[in-house]
Amino acid sequence: MQCSAIGRSGLTSFARYFIPGSMRLLVAEDDPQLRDVLVRGLQDLAYAVDATGDGAEAFTLAVVHDYDVLVLDVLLPGKDGLTLCRDLRARGLTVPILLLTSRDAVEDRIGGLDAGADDYLTKPFAFGELSARLRALLRRPVGVLPPILTVADLEIDLKRMEARRGGELLPLTAREFTFLAYLARQTGRVVPRTELVEHVWDGNHDPGANVIDVYVSRIRRKLEGNGRSVLLHIRRGVGILLSEETPGTDAG
């Protein structure tokens, strides 16, 4: 299916092509309808997504935050996508960049790649092609990880987006899975709350809010019920730890 903007009716088809995994994306698109639908589709899959319709703001966000992929429209006001790519690369940012544009001439595609973009997609585009290109870009930071992460008897399947403990499937929501998967990537390290907020939610969430405690409580009930050992630990004033070893300062 080809489209110039992704309609709400196409979200299911769009969503099934993505493999979430604790990724934070920036979507900079000047078409508000396309931007909003892209954001909703990605958030439905538990991606943390920041969005803007202005190129200058996109530059500031990309410099300040640690994104896994940038999706940039070429014809952005304030700072166009090509200039944005050049300026970000000049600052040494190596984050993967996917350009979206209605210009389909060969010289335009060459210009985008020469500006520092990793890939280039013209509008209208097919859901499958968009998702395949994003998957390829997202595999860069994920590729060094095994497809299944293990902590004690906990197995986290990044591709199937499933978690099992002792072989039993855990009934996690998409956001809970993303939360747990990010901690699993950092096994043995206490992850600060601000880092969890940045990679599991978007910039609109207050790191000081009790959202982290709420999710820890929910996940613990599913992860550690029926007398299972504790894997998820709260280090007060420090952060959250996923480990089979109980730290001495665990808050329970």
Summary of the structure (lengths in Angstrom):
residues: 252
radius of gyration: 19.4
end to end distance: 50.5
largest distance: 62.9
contacts: 770
relative contact order: 0.12
helix: 39%
strand: 21%
